Amino acid sequence: MVVPEATIKRYYRIDRREIHYLKFILEGYDGVAAMKTLDPQEGLVALHIGPGCEEEVNMIIEDVGRRVQIETAEILKGDAL
């Protein structure tokens, strides 16, 4: 996965059985966001959001959240990958 330096990073906790679902959905929106799984057991993922795509990602997360448990996760600077 190649992530441009000018991305916005957001962290989410998702039902670990649904990580693949979120990744599949995001891949359908080419160039909007790249997802990296940080801890598959905890369902912790990082989204690297392209500049100007924040609102689109918000809508995607809101829609996915209607079907799957997903919440914003707080990551301390020392914990970020």
The first five atom37 places (N, CA, C, CB, O) and aatype in JSON, in Angstrom:
{
  "aatype": [12, 19, 19, 14, 6, 0, 16, 9, 11, 1, 18, 18, 1, 9, 3, 1, 1, 6, 9, 8, 18, 10, 11, 13, 9, 10, 6, 7, 18, 3, 7, 19, 0, 0, 12, 11, 16, 10, 3, 14, 5, 6, 7, 10, 19, 0, 10, 8, 9, 7, 14, 7, 4, 6, 6, 6, 19, 2, 12, 9, 9, 6, 3, 19, 7, 1, 1, 19, 5, 9, 6, 16, 0, 6, 9, 10, 11, 7, 3, 0, 10],
  "atom_mask": [
    [1, 1, 1, 1, 1],
    [1, 1, 1, 1, 1],
    [1, 1, 1, 1, 1],
    [1, 1, 1, 1, 1],
    [1, 1, 1, 1, 1],
    [1, 1, 1, 1, 1],
    [1, 1, 1, 1, 1],
    [1, 1, 1, 1, 1],
    [1, 1, 1, 1, 1],
    [1, 1, 1, 1, 1],
    [1, 1, 1, 1, 1],
    [1, 1, 1, 1, 1],
    [1, 1, 1, 1, 1],
    [1, 1, 1, 1, 1],
    [1, 1, 1, 1, 1],
    [1, 1, 1, 1, 1],
    [1, 1, 1, 1, 1],
    [1, 1, 1, 1, 1],
    [1, 1, 1, 1, 1],
    [1, 1, 1, 1, 1],
    [1, 1, 1, 1, 1],
    [1, 1, 1, 1, 1],
    [1, 1, 1, 1, 1],
    [1, 1, 1, 1, 1],
    [1, 1, 1, 1, 1],
    [1, 1, 1, 1, 1],
    [1, 1, 1, 1, 1],
    [1, 1, 1, 0, 1],
    [1, 1, 1, 1, 1],
    [1, 1, 1, 1, 1],
    [1, 1, 1, 0, 1],
    [1, 1, 1, 1, 1],
    [1, 1, 1, 1, 1],
    [1, 1, 1, 1, 1],
    [1, 1, 1, 1, 1],
    [1, 1, 1, 1, 1],
    [1, 1, 1, 1, 1],
    [1, 1, 1, 1, 1],
    [1, 1, 1, 1, 1],
    [1, 1, 1, 1, 1],
    [1, 1, 1, 1, 1],
    [1, 1, 1, 1, 1],
    [1, 1, 1, 0, 1],
    [1, 1, 1, 1, 1],
    [1, 1, 1, 1, 1],
    [1, 1, 1, 1, 1],
    [1, 1, 1, 1, 1],
    [1, 1, 1, 1, 1],
    [1, 1, 1, 1, 1],
    [1, 1, 1, 0, 1],
    [1, 1, 1, 1, 1],
    [1, 1, 1, 0, 1],
    [1, 1, 1, 1, 1],
    [1, 1, 1, 1, 1],
    [1, 1, 1, 1, 1],
    [1, 1, 1, 1, 1],
    [1, 1, 1, 1, 1],
    [1, 1, 1, 1, 1],
    [1, 1, 1, 1, 1],
    [1, 1, 1, 1, 1],
    [1, 1, 1, 1, 1],
    [1, 1, 1, 1, 1],
    [1, 1, 1, 1, 1],
    [1, 1, 1, 1, 1],
    [1, 1, 1, 0, 1],
    [1, 1, 1, 1, 1],
    [1, 1, 1, 1, 1],
    [1, 1, 1, 1, 1],
    [1, 1, 1, 1, 1],
    [1, 1, 1, 1, 1],
    [1, 1, 1, 1, 1],
    [1, 1, 1, 1, 1],
    [1, 1, 1, 1, 1],
    [1, 1, 1, 1, 1],
    [1, 1, 1, 1, 1],
    [1, 1, 1, 1, 1],
    [1, 1, 1, 1, 1],
    [1, 1, 1, 0, 1],
    [1, 1, 1, 1, 1],
    [1, 1, 1, 1, 1],
    [1, 1, 1, 1, 1]
  ],
  "atom_positions": [
    [[0.85, -1.17, 0.0], [0.0, 0.0, 0.0], [0.9, 1.24, 0.0], [-0.97, 0.0, 1.23], [1.75, 1.4, 0.88]],
    [[0.71, 2.09, -0.98], [1.45, 3.35, -1.06], [0.53, 4.45, -0.55], [1.94, 3.64, -2.52], [-0.58, 4.63, -1.05]],
    [[1.0, 5.18, 0.45], [0.21, 6.25, 1.06], [0.92, 7.57, 0.83], [-0.02, 5.99, 2.58], [2.05, 7.74, 1.28]],
    [[0.27, 8.52, 0.13], [0.88, 9.83, -0.05], [1.12, 10.52, 1.29], [0.01, 10.71, -0.94], [0.39, 10.28, 2.25]],
    [[2.13, 11.36, 1.35], [2.45, 12.05, 2.61], [1.39, 13.05, 3.04], [3.77, 12.76, 2.47], [1.27, 13.34, 4.23]],
    [[0.62, 13.59, 2.1], [-0.33, 14.65, 2.41], [-1.71, 14.11, 2.77], [-0.44, 15.59, 1.24], [-2.72, 14.73, 2.43]],
    [[-1.77, 12.98, 3.44], [-3.07, 12.44, 3.82], [-3.43, 12.83, 5.25], [-3.08, 10.91, 3.67], [-2.58, 13.23, 6.04]],
    [[-4.7, 12.7, 5.54], [-5.21, 12.91, 6.89], [-5.42, 11.52, 7.47], [-6.55, 13.78, 6.9], [-6.05, 10.68, 6.83]],
    [[-4.91, 11.28, 8.65], [-5.01, 9.95, 9.26], [-6.1, 9.96, 10.33], [-3.65, 9.52, 9.86], [-6.11, 10.81, 11.23]],
    [[-7.01, 9.0, 10.22], [-8.05, 8.8, 11.23], [-8.05, 7.34, 11.64], [-9.45, 9.24, 10.7], [-7.77, 6.45, 10.83]],
    [[-8.36, 7.11, 12.89], [-8.37, 5.75, 13.43], [-9.79, 5.35, 13.79], [-7.45, 5.64, 14.67], [-10.58, 6.14, 14.31]],
    [[-10.1, 4.09, 13.51], [-11.42, 3.55, 13.83], [-11.28, 2.17, 14.44], [-12.31, 3.49, 12.57], [-10.32, 1.44, 14.17]],
    [[-12.25, 1.83, 15.26], [-12.37, 0.48, 15.79], [-13.65, -0.09, 15.17], [-12.42, 0.46, 17.4], [-14.72, 0.5, 15.26]],
    [[-13.5, -1.26, 14.55], [-14.6, -1.89, 13.83], [-14.68, -3.35, 14.26], [-14.4, -1.77, 12.28], [-13.69, -3.94, 14.67]],
    [[-15.86, -3.92, 14.16], [-16.01, -5.35, 14.43], [-14.97, -6.08, 13.59], [-17.48, -5.86, 14.12], [-14.97, -5.95, 12.36]],
    [[-14.1, -6.82, 14.22], [-12.96, -7.42, 13.52], [-13.37, -8.33, 12.38], [-12.12, -8.2, 14.48], [-12.61, -8.51, 11.43]],
    [[-14.57, -8.9, 12.46], [-15.06, -9.76, 11.38], [-15.47, -8.96, 10.15], [-16.24, -10.59, 11.86], [-15.73, -9.53, 9.09]],
    [[-15.54, -7.64, 10.29], [-16.0, -6.78, 9.2], [-14.9, -5.89, 8.6], [-17.12, -5.91, 9.68], [-15.18, -5.02, 7.78]],
    [[-13.67, -6.1, 9.01], [-12.56, -5.29, 8.48], [-12.5, -5.41, 6.96], [-11.2, -5.74, 9.1], [-12.34, -4.41, 6.26]],
    [[-12.63, -6.62, 6.46], [-12.58, -6.83, 5.01], [-13.7, -6.08, 4.29], [-12.67, -8.33, 4.68], [-13.5, -5.58, 3.18]],
    [[-14.88, -5.99, 4.91], [-16.01, -5.29, 4.32], [-15.69, -3.81, 4.13], [-17.27, -5.45, 5.2], [-15.92, -3.25, 3.06]],
    [[-15.16, -3.16, 5.18], [-14.81, -1.75, 5.08], [-13.73, -1.53, 4.03], [-14.35, -1.22, 6.43], [-13.81, -0.58, 3.25]],
    [[-12.74, -2.39, 3.99], [-11.67, -2.28, 3.0], [-12.23, -2.4, 1.59], [-10.59, -3.35, 3.24], [-11.85, -1.64, 0.7]],
    [[-13.13, -3.34, 1.38], [-13.76, -3.55, 0.08], [-14.53, -2.29, -0.35], [-14.71, -4.76, 0.12], [-14.42, -1.86, -1.49]],
    [[-15.29, -1.72, 0.56], [-16.07, -0.51, 0.25], [-15.13, 0.64, -0.12], [-16.96, -0.11, 1.45], [-15.36, 1.32, -1.11]],
    [[-14.09, 0.85, 0.68], [-13.16, 1.95, 0.41], [-12.43, 1.78, -0.92], [-12.14, 2.06, 1.54], [-12.15, 2.76, -1.61]],
    [[-12.11, 0.55, -1.29], [-11.43, 0.3, -2.56], [-12.31, 0.69, -3.74], [-11.02, -1.16, -2.67], [-11.81, 1.0, -4.82]],
    [[-13.62, 0.66, -3.54], [-14.55, 1.06, -4.59], [-14.53, 2.56, -4.86], [0.0, 0.0, 0.0], [-14.99, 3.01, -5.91]],
    [[-14.0, 3.33, -3.92], [-13.87, 4.78, -4.07], [-12.4, 5.09, -4.33], [-14.39, 5.54, -2.79], [-11.71, 5.61, -3.45]],
    [[-11.94, 4.78, -5.51], [-10.53, 4.9, -5.88], [-9.94, 6.27, -5.52], [-10.37, 4.65, -7.36], [-10.43, 7.3, -5.97]],
    [[-8.89, 6.24, -4.71], [-8.16, 7.46, -4.37], [-8.72, 8.27, -3.22], [0.0, 0.0, 0.0], [-8.13, 9.28, -2.84]],
    [[-9.84, 7.85, -2.65], [-10.44, 8.6, -1.55], [-9.7, 8.33, -0.24], [-11.92, 8.24, -1.41], [-9.37, 9.26, 0.49]],
    [[-9.45, 7.06, 0.04], [-8.78, 6.7, 1.29], [-8.13, 5.33, 1.14], [-9.77, 6.7, 2.47], [-8.63, 4.46, 0.43]],
    [[-7.02, 5.16, 1.83], [-6.37, 3.86, 1.93], [-6.52, 3.4, 3.37], [-4.84, 3.92, 1.5], [-6.43, 4.21, 4.3]],
    [[-6.75, 2.12, 3.56], [-6.95, 1.58, 4.9], [-5.83, 0.63, 5.26], [-8.31, 0.87, 5.01], [-5.39, -0.17, 4.44]],
    [[-5.37, 0.74, 6.49], [-4.35, -0.16, 7.02], [-4.88, -0.75, 8.32], [-2.98, 0.58, 7.23], [-5.34, -0.02, 9.19]],
    [[-4.81, -2.06, 8.44], [-5.22, -2.73, 9.68], [-4.05, -2.67, 10.65], [-5.66, -4.21, 9.41], [-2.97, -3.18, 10.37]],
    [[-4.28, -2.05, 11.8], [-3.24, -1.91, 12.81], [-3.26, -3.07, 13.81], [-3.4, -0.59, 13.55], [-2.2, -3.55, 14.21]],
    [[-4.45, -3.5, 14.2], [-4.58, -4.62, 15.14], [-5.84, -5.41, 14.77], [-4.65, -4.11, 16.63], [-6.94, -5.02, 15.14]],
    [[-5.67, -6.51, 14.04], [-6.84, -7.26, 13.59], [-7.66, -7.86, 14.72], [-6.41, -8.35, 12.67], [-8.88, -7.99, 14.58]],
    [[-7.04, -8.21, 15.82], [-7.78, -8.79, 16.95], [-8.69, -7.76, 17.61], [-6.8, -9.36, 17.98], [-9.78, -8.08, 18.07]],
    [[-8.22, -6.51, 17.66], [-9.0, -5.42, 18.27], [-9.88, -4.69, 17.26], [-8.06, -4.43, 18.94], [-10.7, -3.86, 17.65]],
    [[-9.7, -4.99, 15.97], [-10.47, -4.3, 14.94], [-10.01, -2.87, 14.74], [0.0, 0.0, 0.0], [-10.8, -2.02, 14.32]],
    [[-8.76, -2.59, 15.02], [-8.23, -1.23, 14.91], [-7.65, -1.0, 13.52], [-7.14, -0.98, 15.99], [-6.77, -1.73, 13.06]],
    [[-8.17, 0.03, 12.85], [-7.72, 0.35, 11.5], [-7.38, 1.84, 11.42], [-8.8, -0.02, 10.45], [-7.88, 2.65, 12.19]],
    [[-6.51, 2.17, 10.46], [-6.17, 3.56, 10.18], [-6.61, 3.86, 8.76], [-4.63, 3.84, 10.38], [-6.35, 3.08, 7.85]],
    [[-7.26, 4.99, 8.58], [-7.61, 5.46, 7.25], [-6.7, 6.62, 6.9], [-9.12, 5.86, 7.16], [-6.56, 7.57, 7.68]],
    [[-6.09, 6.54, 5.74], [-5.27, 7.63, 5.21], [-6.13, 8.28, 4.14], [-3.87, 7.12, 4.63], [-6.3, 7.73, 3.05]],
    [[-6.67, 9.45, 4.46], [-7.68, 10.11, 3.63], [-7.02, 11.14, 2.73], [-8.76, 10.78, 4.51], [-6.23, 11.97, 3.18]],
    [[-7.36, 11.07, 1.46], [-6.82, 12.02, 0.5], [-7.31, 13.44, 0.79], [0.0, 0.0, 0.0], [-8.42, 13.63, 1.28]],
    [[-6.47, 14.44, 0.48], [-6.86, 15.83, 0.7], [-8.17, 16.16, -0.04], [-5.74, 16.79, 0.24], [-8.32, 15.85, -1.22]],
    [[-9.09, 16.78, 0.68], [-10.37, 17.16, 0.09], [-11.4, 16.05, 0.08], [0.0, 0.0, 0.0], [-12.52, 16.26, -0.41]],
    [[-11.07, 14.88, 0.6], [-11.98, 13.73, 0.57], [-12.61, 13.44, 1.93], [-11.25, 12.49, 0.09], [-13.29, 12.43, 2.1]],
    [[-12.4, 14.31, 2.9], [-12.88, 14.06, 4.26], [-14.39, 13.89, 4.32], [-12.46, 15.19, 5.17], [-14.88, 12.99, 5.0]],
    [[-15.13, 14.73, 3.62], [-16.59, 14.65, 3.66], [-17.09, 13.35, 3.04], [-17.22, 15.85, 2.94], [-18.03, 12.74, 3.54]],
    [[-16.47, 12.93, 1.97], [-16.85, 11.67, 1.33], [-16.59, 10.49, 2.27], [-16.08, 11.48, 0.01], [-17.41, 9.57, 2.37]],
    [[-15.45, 10.51, 2.96], [-15.13, 9.45, 3.91], [-16.13, 9.47, 5.07], [-13.68, 9.59, 4.44], [-16.56, 8.42, 5.53]],
    [[-16.49, 10.65, 5.54], [-17.49, 10.76, 6.61], [-18.8, 10.08, 6.2], [-17.76, 12.24, 6.97], [-19.41, 9.36, 6.98]],
    [[-19.22, 10.31, 4.95], [-20.46, 9.7, 4.46], [-20.32, 8.18, 4.35], [-20.84, 10.29, 3.09], [-21.25, 7.45, 4.66]],
    [[-19.16, 7.71, 3.91], [-18.92, 6.27, 3.79], [-18.97, 5.62, 5.18], [-17.54, 6.0, 3.12], [-19.64, 4.6, 5.37]],
    [[-18.27, 6.22, 6.14], [-18.24, 5.67, 7.51], [-19.64, 5.68, 8.12], [-17.26, 6.48, 8.4], [-20.03, 4.72, 8.78]],
    [[-20.38, 6.74, 7.89], [-21.75, 6.81, 8.41], [-22.62, 5.7, 7.81], [-22.37, 8.2, 8.11], [-23.39, 5.06, 8.52]],
    [[-22.48, 5.49, 6.5], [-23.27, 4.45, 5.85], [-22.85, 3.05, 6.33], [-23.11, 4.55, 4.33], [-23.71, 2.22, 6.62]],
    [[-21.56, 2.8, 6.4], [-21.07, 1.5, 6.88], [-21.53, 1.28, 8.32], [-19.52, 1.41, 6.78], [-21.87, 0.16, 8.7]],
    [[-21.56, 2.35, 9.12], [-21.97, 2.26, 10.52], [-23.42, 1.85, 10.71], [0.0, 0.0, 0.0], [-23.8, 1.45, 11.8]],
    [[-24.22, 1.94, 9.66], [-25.61, 1.47, 9.74], [-25.69, -0.05, 9.69], [-26.44, 2.07, 8.59], [-26.68, -0.64, 10.11]],
    [[-24.63, -0.68, 9.19], [-24.62, -2.13, 9.01], [-23.64, -2.83, 9.95], [-24.28, -2.46, 7.58], [-23.81, -4.01, 10.29]],
    [[-22.6, -2.1, 10.36], [-21.49, -2.69, 11.09], [-21.14, -1.78, 12.27], [-20.26, -2.9, 10.17], [-21.23, -0.55, 12.15]],
    [[-20.74, -2.37, 13.38], [-20.3, -1.56, 14.51], [-18.95, -0.92, 14.18], [-20.2, -2.42, 15.81], [-17.98, -1.63, 13.92]],
    [[-18.89, 0.4, 14.18], [-17.66, 1.14, 13.9], [-17.68, 2.41, 14.73], [-17.53, 1.46, 12.37], [-18.71, 3.07, 14.86]],
    [[-16.52, 2.74, 15.29], [-16.42, 3.95, 16.11], [-15.04, 4.56, 15.96], [-16.71, 3.65, 17.6], [-14.07, 3.88, 15.64]],
    [[-14.97, 5.84, 16.18], [-13.69, 6.54, 16.14], [-12.84, 6.05, 17.3], [-13.89, 8.09, 16.21], [-13.33, 5.87, 18.41]],
    [[-11.56, 5.84, 17.04], [-10.64, 5.38, 18.07], [-9.6, 6.46, 18.32], [-9.95, 4.04, 17.66], [-9.14, 7.13, 17.4]],
    [[-9.24, 6.62, 19.56], [-8.2, 7.58, 19.94], [-6.88, 6.81, 20.04], [-8.56, 8.3, 21.3], [-6.81, 5.77, 20.7]],
    [[-5.86, 7.31, 19.4], [-4.55, 6.68, 19.42], [-3.55, 7.69, 19.97], [-4.13, 6.18, 18.0], [-3.49, 8.83, 19.51]],
    [[-2.78, 7.28, 20.95], [-1.73, 8.14, 21.48], [-0.59, 8.17, 20.48], [-1.23, 7.64, 22.89], [-0.37, 7.19, 19.76]],
    [[0.15, 9.27, 20.41], [1.22, 9.41, 19.43], [2.21, 8.25, 19.47], [1.94, 10.7, 19.65], [2.68, 7.82, 18.42]],
    [[2.54, 7.76, 20.62], [3.48, 6.65, 20.74], [2.92, 5.33, 20.25], [0.0, 0.0, 0.0], [3.67, 4.4, 19.94]],
    [[1.58, 5.24, 20.17], [0.93, 4.01, 19.73], [0.69, 3.98, 18.24], [-0.38, 3.82, 20.46], [0.48, 2.9, 17.67]],
    [[0.73, 5.12, 17.58], [0.4, 5.2, 16.15], [1.44, 4.47, 15.31], [0.29, 6.67, 15.7], [2.64, 4.5, 15.6]],
    [[0.96, 3.82, 14.29], [1.84, 3.09, 13.37], [1.86, 3.77, 12.03], [1.41, 1.64, 13.21], [2.54, 3.32, 11.11]]
  ]
}
